[in-house]
Amino acid sequence: MDDPHADQYLVRDFQDHGPGTWRWAYSHPVMRFFVPDAPRLKFTVDLALPERTFRETGPVTLTLRLNGTVFGRHRCDQAGPQQFSQPVPNELLRRGAVNLVAIDPDPVWVSKADGGRLGFILSRAGFTE
């Protein structure tokens, strides 16, 4: 999230601006990535669940979709920093093209004051070999 071009990767449901190293992801965050022609790729995400929201939501399950198809789930059983890395099935990738990754948190934290919905804090995400 500290990349000066981070906004180009964020399609929807993210905080407009963060402190530079992270951003809030809301109910249905979607990112876009150009994926090169590589033989085997993993999708890795670094995120955090703040203690304040986790106290009310309890464990949070993240469902990851690549171009509309589920390719992984990760259950966060505690607050704090988390890293999730999942091999990506080759048939789901659009090589040499833009790919969309959605990460749906369940449940999301809902503010009693204004109804705002917070999922998790995103620090880093992307494809690696």
C-alpha positions in Angstrom: 0.0 0.0 0.0 3.0 2.3 0.2 3.5 2.1 -3.6 2.8 5.5 -5.2 0.6 3.7 -7.8 -1.4 1.6 -5.3 -4.7 3.3 -6.3 -4.4 1.7 -9.8 -4.7 -1.8 -8.2 -7.7 -1.0 -6.0 -11.0 -1.4 -7.9 -13.5 -1.0 -5.1 -14.4 -1.1 -1.4 -11.2 0.3 0.0 -10.5 3.4 2.1 -9.7 6.3 -0.3 -6.4 7.1 1.5 -4.5 5.5 4.3 -1.3 6.4 6.2 0.8 5.1 3.3 1.4 1.6 4.5 -2.1 0.2 4.8 -5.8 0.8 4.0 -9.1 -0.3 5.3 -10.9 -2.9 3.2 -14.6 -2.9 3.5 -17.3 -5.6 2.8 -16.3 -6.6 -0.8 -12.8 -5.3 -1.7 -11.6 -6.0 -5.2 -8.1 -5.5 -6.6 -6.7 -5.8 -10.1 -3.3 -7.2 -11.1 -1.6 -7.7 -14.4 -0.3 -11.3 -14.4 2.7 -12.3 -16.4 3.0 -15.6 -18.2 4.7 -17.6 -15.4 4.4 -21.3 -14.8 3.2 -21.4 -11.1 1.9 -18.5 -9.1 0.8 -18.0 -5.5 -1.4 -15.2 -4.3 -0.2 -13.7 -1.0 -1.9 -11.2 1.2 -0.7 -9.4 4.4 -3.5 -8.0 6.5 -4.5 -7.3 10.0 -7.6 -7.6 12.1 -7.6 -4.9 14.8 -8.4 -6.0 18.4 -11.2 -3.5 18.6 -13.2 -4.9 15.7 -12.2 -8.5 16.4 -13.7 -8.3 19.9 -17.1 -7.8 18.3 -16.9 -10.0 15.2 -14.9 -12.9 16.6 -13.1 -15.1 14.0 -13.3 -13.8 10.4 -13.3 -16.0 7.3 -11.8 -14.6 4.1 -13.1 -16.0 0.8 -10.8 -15.3 -2.1 -12.1 -15.1 -5.7 -10.0 -14.9 -8.8 -11.9 -13.6 -11.8 -15.2 -14.6 -10.1 -14.1 -18.1 -9.0 -13.4 -19.1 -5.4 -9.8 -20.2 -5.1 -9.2 -20.1 -1.3 -10.5 -19.5 2.1 -8.7 -18.4 5.2 -10.0 -18.3 8.8 -8.5 -15.7 11.0 -8.9 -17.0 14.6 -7.2 -14.1 16.3 -6.7 -10.3 16.1 -3.4 -8.9 14.8 -1.3 -9.4 11.7 -2.0 -12.3 9.3 -0.4 -13.6 6.2 -2.2 -15.9 3.8 -0.6 -17.5 0.8 -2.4 -19.7 -1.7 -1.3 -21.5 -4.9 -3.5 -20.3 -7.8 -4.9 -22.9 -10.2 -3.5 -22.2 -13.6 -6.9 -22.5 -15.3 -8.2 -19.5 -13.3 -5.5 -17.1 -14.5 -5.6 -14.8 -17.5 -1.9 -14.7 -18.3 -0.6 -11.5 -19.9 -3.8 -9.7 -18.8 -5.5 -8.1 -15.9 -7.0 -10.4 -13.3 -9.5 -9.4 -10.5 -9.1 -10.6 -7.0 -11.9 -10.2 -4.5 -11.4 -10.9 -0.8 -14.7 -11.1 1.1 -14.5 -11.0 4.9 -17.3 -12.7 6.9 -18.4 -11.3 9.3 -17.6 -7.6 8.8 -17.6 -5.2 11.7 -20.6 -2.8 11.7 -20.4 0.6 13.5 -23.2 1.2 15.9 -22.8 4.9 15.4 -23.1 5.3 11.6 -23.5 1.8 10.1 -20.0 1.8 8.5 -18.7 -1.6 7.6 -15.0 -2.6 8.1 -13.5 -5.9 7.0 -9.7 -5.9 7.5 -6.6 -3.7 7.1 -4.7 -4.5 4.0 -0.9 -4.0 3.9 0.2 -5.9 0.9 -1.2 -8.3 -1.8 0.0 -9.8 -5.0 1.1 -12.7 -7.1 4.5 -14.3 -6.6 6.3 -17.3 -8.3 
